[in-house]
C-alpha cells in the first residue's frame, strides 16, 4: 500500500518538474521576443507609420486585420477608431509605445482633428475610441475578450493533456 502511494507521488512530482521546465522555457522565449499586434491590411486608403496602419473611408469602424511584428521599443498594441463624418470612419491599428498613452484598456478620448484640402483647412473636435493593451494580438476588435480568455484556457488544457500523454 505504501509503495503504490510513493510511486504515485513520484509520478506527480515528475510531472510538475517537467511542467515547470517547459513553462520556464516558453516563458523565457515569450519575454525575449518582440510583441506581435494586429494592424489593418493594405488598401488604397491605408497609410503606414512605424508598424501602425490607418485605414480611411471605411463604412464601419473596422478593417481587415493581419499580424505585424513590433519593434523592440514598441510595447503595446493599439486600436483607434473614429467617425470622420459623412458616414465614414477611420481606424488605426498596430504597435506603439506605452508612454504615449495615459491609460490601458479602452477609453473614449476627445481630440482635435484637422482636414486639409487645397484652399481650405477644417478643424473640429471628435471622439476617438482608443484601446491599448500589452499582449500579443490583443488588439483584435472582432472577438470579445471572454472568447479570447476561453480559447487560451482551452489551449492550455490541450497542452497539459498532450504533455501528460507524451511523458506518462
N, C-alpha and C positions, 0 to 999 in steps of 0.2 A: 504494500500500500504506500509506504513512504517513498519507495524507489520510483513509482509511477508519478507521484506528485513532484519529485525532484526533476524528473525528465521533462515534465510539462512546464515547470518553472524555467528550466534551462532553455527550452524551445521559445518561450515568451521573451526571456532576456535576450536571446539571439535575434529574435525578430526586431525588438526595439533598438538594439545596437545597429543592425543593418539599416533600419529605418532612419536612425539619426545620421548615419554616414551619408545616405542618399540625400536626405534633407539638407545637410550642410553643403554637399557638393552642388546641388541645384540652387541653394540659397546664395552661394558664392558666385555662381555663374550669373544669376539674375542681377546681383548688385554691381557686378563689374561691366555689364553690357549697357549700351545706351538705351534710352527709352524709345518705344515704338508707339506712335499715335496714329489716329485716323485723320485723313485730310480729304478734301474734295477732289474728285477726279478732274482731269483737264477737260475743259470745253472751250468753245470760242469766247466765252465770257469769264474766264478764270485767270487770275493773276497769282503768281507765287512770290513770296517773300520769306526767305530763311526757313524753309520747311513748314510754311504756313500758307495755305491757298485760300483765296477769296473768290467765290462764285457770285456773280451778279445776275440780275434779270431772271430770278427764279420765281416760279408761280406759287411755290410753297417754301416755308423756311427749312428746307433740307436739300441736300445734294447727295449724289452717289459717293460713297466713301471708300478709300483704299488706304492700306497701311503705309506709313512713311517713317524711316529711321531718323531719330532726332540727333542733333549734335550733342556732344558730351555736356555742354553747359546748359542745354535746354532740359529742364527737369519737370515740366508739367505739360499735359495735353490740354488744349483749349478748343472750345467751340463757341463762336459768337454768331448770333442771328439777329437780323434787324429788318423791319418793314420799311422799305425805302420809298413808299408812295406809289400811286397808280397801280396798286395790286401786286407790285413786285417786292421781292425780298432779296437780301443778300446774306450769304453765310460764309464765315471764315472758319477753318478748322486746321489744326496741326500742332506743331511744337512751339513752346515758348519758355520763358524763364519765370519762375515763381515770384521773383522780386518785382515783376511788372504788374502784379495783381494784389489787391488788398483782401482777397477772400479766396477760399477754396470752396468747391461745390458750385451751384448755380445761383446767380443773382441777376435781377433786372438793374441795369445801370443806365442812368440818364447821361446822354452825351451830345455834343455839338457835331453835326455833320455839315460838310460843305460840298456842294455840287458845282463844279466849274465847267462851263461850256463857253465857246467863243463869244465874247462880248457880254457875258453875264456870270455872276457868282451868286449862288444861293446858299444861305446858311439857315439851318433850323435845328431845333432840339429834337432828339428822338430817343426812344427807349431801345436798348440793346439787351439781349439775353446772353449773359457771359457765364460759361461753365468752365471751371478749371479743376483738373484732377491729376494726381501724381503717379498713376499706374499705367502699365502697357494697355493700349487700346481702350482706355476708359472713357474716351470722349465720343462714344457712339450714341447718337440720339435715336437710333432705331429700335434698340432693345431696352426694356425697362431694367433698372438696377436689380430688381428681385430676380429676373431671369438670369442676369449675369452671375449673381451670387449662387443661385441654384445650379447653374451649369458648372461653376467651379467646384461646388461640393460633389456633384456627380463625377466629375473628372478625378477628383481626389479619391473618391470611393473606388472607382475603377482602378486607379493606380495602386491602392492598398490591396485590392483583390488580386491583381496581377502579380504584385510583389510577393504576396504570401503564397500564391500558386507556384511561382518560379523557385522560391527559396525554401519551401517547406514540402 
